[in-house]
Amino acid sequence: MSQKKNATIAGIQQIGIGVRNAKEAFDWYRRHFGMDIPIFEEAAEARYMTRYTGDVVHSRHAILALNIRGGGGFEIWQFTSREPSDISFEPWVGDLGIMCTRIKSSNIEATHEFLSRQGANPSDIVRDPIGHEHFFLRDPWNNLFQVVESHSWFSKGPFTTGGVAGCQIGVTDMARSMAFYANILGYNKIVYDKEGVFEDLAHLPGGHHRVHRILLSHTRPRVGAFSELLGVTEIELIKVFDREPRKLFEGRFWGDLGYIHLCFDITNQDVMRKRCKSYGHPYTVDSGSSFDMGEAAGHFSYIEDPDGTLIEFVETRKIPIMKRFGWYLDLTKRDPTKSLPRFMLKALAFGRVKDKT
């Protein structure tokens, strides 16, 4: 089957973060991580998501923010029709769902120093099971981030950080989860596969327990309009042995506080729908042929991983490149396997939000 007739994955488009105040969260992520390009900002009803919002259509305010250096974005998501629910327990390493977001850095020491000066209180720099430096920090709303070294970059920028480089996900059955992330999402490369108690997790809640951790990446370069911008990503699966893991969103709605989904930019929803169904993970949400997202438009869908973590697919149809000049790109008329010209993607930087001087 040719790639034009297949479903392609350009990379991690964004991680959804449920917050109480979207504008306040955007400002913090802009100043600390360089997520300063709002691709869209919209207030609307989440009418397709009632399966995960108590069979009620709720209203929300959402901002999709990117970093011009590359990597996935943040979909900063705020309920406006209800007060969002917070998690009722302290999340521990190995609990089920998205535990933390990986943020890419071109200079771990410089990023650590910058975030320390900003008062973000990062952990000490530690090394993962194969010696790569990284560190953790929390935003003001207790969301956990892992800053990792990366060699996958799109362009230069004012920050040493880029965008989303992956995430850490708690699972119950490692073999079943590995098959899911490999067969459906293309994470077929094992970067490391280790069991034990790990020093780099020791200061995290539950980090003293024995776990099985596997870091996955993809052997094939991603293809698609935004593939060069989104770059190489990694997903770490963690299974805890000596305790019963808890579901991070048990008894709560999609859109409540915390990491609500992991989203991939794709093409050909029809083929992806069939692929997911063939592997036993049918679509649970499908927006249909087109859905407006403020100044952008596309077709989105959701599936669940083996433990119920929500995976979103977005087939982007229209995106603003330079909103002030009315430059919007229609992606339906392009070869879905080719990246957009670099000058077009770099033009997104004209939309950067900067501190007022």
N, C-alpha and C positions, 0 to 999 in steps of 0.2 A: 504493500500500500504506500503511495506517495505521501510525503509529508503534508502536501496541500489537502489531502483527503483524510489526514490523521488529526488527532488532537495534539497540539503542541503546547509546551509549558515554557513561558519566558522566564519564570522565576517567582520568588515570593514577592507578590505585589505589596502586601502590607500585613501587619498584625493588628487585630482589633483590640482596642483598650477601652474598657468601660470606665468612665469618670463621672464626677459630679458637676464639673464645670469645664466644658470643652475649650473655651478660650483661654482659661487659666492654664490648663494642661498644655495646650499648644505653645504658649509662651515659655513654659519651663523646658519643654523638649526642644524648642527653637534655640534657647540660650545655652543649654547644656550639651545637646547632641547635634546641633546644626540642622535639625529637621524644620527648615524655615521656608519651604515652598509649599503653600497650600494649593494643591491641585484642584480641589473643590471644597466648598463649604456650603452646607445645605441643612435646612430645617424641613422635615417632612414626616409622614407617617410610615412606620415600618410594617406595611400591610401584608407583606409576604412572610413575615417571621412569626406569625401567631402560634405555630407549632412549638416555638421556644419562648413565647411570652404569655403563657397562660390562656391561650385562645382569645386574646384581646389585642386589638390593633393599638399599639402605643406610638406616641410621637417622640421624635428624637432630633438632636442637633449633631451633625457629624462634620469632621474636618479630616481630609486626607492630606498628610504632610510628608514631604520627601526631602532628602539631602542630595544636593547636586553632585556630590562626590561618588554617589552610587550606593546600591543596596535597596532593600525594600523600605516601604513607608510605614507610618502609623495611621490607622483609621481611628481617630479620637472620637469616641461615641458617648453621647450624653442623653439619657432619658429626659424628656421635658414634660411628660404626662404623668410621671410617677417618680417617687424618690427611689433611687437605685439601692439595691440590697448589697451589703458588704458580706464578705465571708465570715462565718461564725467561729472559725478556729484558725490557729496559726498554721499556714501551709508548711509542710515538711518536704524535704527532698524525696521524690518518689511518689508523691501524691498525684492523682490522676488528672491530667489536663496540662495546659501550658504553664510551666513553673516559672520560666524566665525567658526573656528575649535576648538574643545575642546581637550586640552592636559591634560593627567592625571598626578597627582602629589601624592607622598606618604607623603609629608610634605609641606603644602601650605606656611607656614611662611619661611621655609628654601629655597624653590624655589623662593619666592618673594625676599628674601635677595640676593640670588645668581644672579638673573636677574637684580636686582638693581645695584649690583657691576659691572655687565657686561655692564652697560649703556643702558639696554633695555627699561628703563622708564616704568615699569609696573604701572597700576593704584593702588589705595588703595585696600586692601583686603576688600571684601564686602560679604554679605550673600544672597543666593538665597531665593525664597519664602518659603522654608522649613528649612532654617537655615544653609545650607551647605556653607562653605567658598569657595570663588573663586576670581579671579581677571583677568583683561584684559591687553593685551599689543599688540603692532603692531610691525611687522618686519620692516626692512628698506624700504620695498616696499609698506607699508600701508596695508598689510594683517592683519586682526584682529584675535587674538587668545584668547581663554578663558582657563585659567588654573584652573582645578577642582580637588577636592580631590577624590581619588579613593582607593578602597580596592581590586581591581582586578589586580594581578601582576603575571608575569611569572617567573622572576628571579631577582636576585640582579644585581646592576650595579653602575657605577660611578656617575650617576645623580639621583636627586630626582624626575625627570620627566620620564615619559614613552612616548609612542607614542599617536596616535589619539584615543580619547575616545568617539568620536561622533562629532556633529556639531549643529549649529543653522541655521534653514531654515525659510525664510519668505514665507507665504502662503496667499491665498485669501479666501479659504473656509476650515475652520478647520475640519469639519466633513468629507469632501471628502478626505482631506490629511491624516487624522488619519486612515481612511479605507485603503488608499494606503499603508502607512507604516506598518500597522498591517497585512493586507492580503498578501502582496507580500514579505515584508521584515521581518515579525515576531515581529515588535515592538508593542506588544499587552498589555504592562504593563504601566499604567499611574502613574508616580512618583509624579507629581503634575499637577494641572489644575487650573490656577488662571487668574483673570482679574483685570486690574487696571493700575495705574502708579507706577513703581517700582524703589526703591532707588538704587538697584544694577545695573540698566541700565541708571541711570540719567545722567552720565557723557558721555555716548555714543551719537553720532549724532542721533537725533530723539528719544532719550531715555525718553523725557518728555511727549510723547504721550501715550494715553491709549491703551493697547494691551491685547490680549488674548494669554497666553503662556501655552503650555502643554509640559512637559518633558516625553518622552517615553523611555521605555527600553523593554527587552524581558523576559518573564517568564520562558522560556525553555533555558537551557544552549545550546550554539552553539556547533555544531559538525563538524568534518572535520579535515584534516591534520594540519591546522594552528590554530585551535580553541583555544587551550590553550595559544598560543602566542598572538593572537589578543584580547582575553578577552571580558569582558562585555562592551557594549557601550550604549550610550543614544543619542537621537535626540530631540532637542527642536524645536517645531513648534511655530512660532509667527505670529499672525495676528494683524495688526494695524487697528484701528477703524476710526479715524477722519482725515485721509488723504488717498490719492490714492497711493498705493505702486508702485514703479518702478521696472522693471526687470533689475537685475544687468548685464545681458549679452545682453540686447536689442541692436540690431544693431552691435553686435560684434561676432567674431568667437570663437568656442571652441578652447582653447589653448591660447587665449588672456589673459591679465594680470588679476590675481585674482583666485578664486576657481572655477575650471572648471567642476569638477564632484565629486561624492561620489561613491567609488568603493567597491563592496563586493566580497569576495572570496567564490566561490560556487562550487558545483558539479552538473552534469547532466543538461547541457544547454537545451537539448530537452524538459525536463519536465518544466524547468523554463520558456522557451519560451511559452509553452502552458498555464502555470499559468498566466503569464503577459497578454497574449492575452485574456484570459477568464475574467480578471478584467478590460479590456478596455485600456491596456497599452502595445501594441505590440512592439516587438523589432524594433528599428529604425536603428540600426547598428548591423551587425553580421559578425564576421571575418571568419566564417566557422570553419572547424574541427580543424585547428591548425594555430597558428601564432607565429613566432619567435620574442622574445623580447631580442635581444642580447644573453646573456647567459642563459636566461630562455625561456620557451615556454608555450603556452596555447591557449585558445579559449575565445575571449572577445565579449561582446555585450553591447548595450545601450538601455535604455528606458527613458521616461520622466515622472516626477511626474506630478500631475494635473496642476502645474504652469510652467512646462517646465524645471525644474531643472533636470540636467542629472545624471542618475544613471547608473553605469557601473557594469557588472558582469564579473568576470574573473574565468575561470576554469583552474587552473594551471596544466600543464602536466609535466614540468621539471623545476627544480630549482637548482642553485648551492649552495651546503652546505659549501664546503671548496674548493674554486676555485684554490688555489695554489697547491693543491694535486690532482686536477682533479676529485673531488668528486661531482657528479651531481646526483640528485635523480629523478627517474622516478615515478611520482605519479599515472600513469595509472594502475599500478599493485598492488595498495593498496586498502584496504577496505575504501571507501570514508567517512564512518561515524566515523573513528577512528583518533585520534590525532597522529601526529608523535611522536616517542619516544622523551623524553625531551633532551636526550644527543645529538640527531640530531639537534634539534632546537637551543640548546645552542652552538653548533659548529658554528652557524652563526657568533658568536662573534669573531671568528678568522679573520673575514673580516673587523673588525672595523678599521676606519680611525682615527688616533690620531694626535695630534699636534706634530710636530717635535721638539725634544729636543736638 
